[in-house]
Amino acid sequence: MSIIGGLRTLFGGRVGIFSDLCESAREESFQLMLSHARRMGANAVVGVRYDTGPMVGAAEVLCYGTAVVVEPLQAHAPTDERHVASP
């Protein structure tokens, strides 16, 4: 982090370059998670969470969730109470 970044940290405010880097890392980890889910045959991910950790001179961003296959309900399918949500 630069001297200006350190001063901004002390006195408050966003550090533009660092914020942009963190957002970029977050987006990259999200896209990587989606790629892994697609390779497993999933078409959705639920329970998505982010985790961060310090590394020497950088920050680590992890994104994880549960890969699932979501299927639309059939309009005229027989009603099975195990699959019907309560009102």
C-alpha positions in Angstrom: 0.0 0.0 0.0 1.3 3.5 -0.8 1.9 6.3 1.7 -1.3 8.0 0.5 -3.2 4.8 1.0 -1.8 4.5 4.5 -2.9 8.0 5.3 -6.4 7.4 3.9 -6.6 4.3 6.1 -5.7 6.3 9.2 -8.1 9.2 8.4 -10.9 7.2 6.7 -12.1 7.0 3.2 -11.7 4.6 0.3 -8.4 3.7 -1.2 -9.3 3.7 -4.9 -6.7 1.4 -6.3 -6.9 -1.1 -3.4 -10.7 -1.1 -3.5 -10.7 -1.7 -7.2 -8.2 -4.6 -6.7 -10.4 -6.2 -4.0 -13.5 -5.9 -6.2 -11.6 -7.5 -9.1 -10.4 -10.3 -6.9 -14.0 -10.9 -5.6 -15.4 -11.0 -9.2 -12.6 -13.4 -10.4 -13.2 -15.8 -7.5 -17.0 -15.7 -8.2 -16.5 -16.5 -11.9 -14.1 -19.3 -11.0 -16.7 -20.8 -8.6 -19.3 -20.6 -11.4 -16.9 -22.3 -13.8 -16.3 -25.2 -11.4 -20.0 -25.6 -10.8 -20.7 -25.7 -14.6 -18.0 -28.4 -15.0 -19.8 -30.5 -12.4 -23.1 -30.2 -14.4 -24.8 -27.6 -12.1 -26.9 -24.7 -13.4 -27.0 -22.8 -10.1 -25.1 -22.2 -6.9 -26.8 -21.7 -3.6 -25.4 -20.5 -0.2 -22.7 -18.4 -1.8 -20.1 -17.1 0.7 -16.9 -15.1 0.5 -13.9 -15.4 2.7 -10.7 -13.3 2.8 -7.3 -13.9 4.3 -4.1 -12.0 4.3 -1.1 -13.0 2.3 2.3 -11.4 2.1 1.8 -8.3 0.0 -1.7 -9.3 -1.2 -5.1 -10.5 -0.1 -6.7 -13.9 -0.7 -10.4 -14.0 -1.7 -12.3 -17.3 -1.7 -15.8 -17.7 -3.0 -17.7 -20.9 -2.3 -21.2 -22.4 -2.4 -23.2 -25.5 -3.2 -23.5 -26.4 -6.8 -27.1 -27.6 -7.7 -29.2 -28.5 -10.6 -32.4 -26.5 -10.7 -35.4 -27.9 -12.7 -38.6 -26.0 -13.4 -41.8 -27.4 -12.0 -44.0 -29.0 -14.6 -47.3 -27.2 -15.1 -49.4 -30.4 -15.2 -47.3 -32.8 -13.1 -49.1 -34.8 -10.4 -48.9 -33.2 -7.0 -46.4 -34.8 -4.7 -46.7 -33.3 -1.2 -42.9 -33.8 -0.6 -42.2 -31.2 -3.4 -45.0 -28.7 -2.7 -44.2 -25.7 -0.5 -46.6 -24.9 2.4 -48.8 -21.8 1.9 
